[in-house]
């Protein structure tokens, strides 16, 4: 049974670990303390991330590629996002839980946007939702904010716009494009966004946007001058089965560790060394096997 949000907050108070909120992220920006964020899609990885002290845990629509084997993020559904967000929620105690609004869940109407945002809060315990797009999404950000749902914006390289952009390309490299992204960021902040993800833009532009905003910026492929950084969990641990983008640094080789373990398991079974007698159950003393199954 999933612990209630009240129960989670009670446990946080009992353990003395400060719960991360949009307000505490703002305080981190104001004090120059770097914000850390990682994606998660299930209970065990979310628990590890939370226990490691990461500030923001994002149930990203990147689960389509990282977990479900899709070619891109566009096929991910609301039901898939809810399923994974619920699993992650059960593990989180300290981190702020943010959930991506998948493609099609907010593009049609403001009513759809708020309805689906409310589902993430009510059904999955999300503490904020994230949606992609700049000034054109400001009215949706405002509507979610008015519905008491914190919103994280996402500008620059926006994967849900992959067809419009003609692929996964660095954005904001011209003066006009850079100015437009600055305006996007300011407009989203004015609409109520509590933080903004900057993806796939030049370091210099990310630094400028970070300086313009009162709310935190969280970078991915945007250089070191953002208020925080986020990476996809499976990229961090060499589990994405694709060439890593330039901005990814692998901090461990979980794929290699698991592959080696699986090979050892196969070899032990084939050799007849697993399970051994110590790993087996035995009949109680005095039970005569020759009588088992006798007429």
ABEGO torsion letter per residue (X at the ends): XBBBAAAAAAAAAAAGBBBBBAAAAAAAAAAGBBBBBBBBABAAAAAAAAAAGBABBBBBAAAAAAAAGBABAAABBAAAAAAAAAAAAAABAABBBBBBBBBGAAAABAAAAAAAAAAAAAAAGBABBBBBEBAAAAAAAAAAAAAGBBBBBBBEBBAAAAAAAGEBBBBGABAAAAAAAAAAAAAAAAAGBABBBBBGBBAAAAAAAAAABABBBBBBGAEAABABBBBBAAAAAGAAGBBBBAABBBABBAAAAAAAAAAAAAAAAAAGAOBBAAABBBBBBGBBAAABGBX
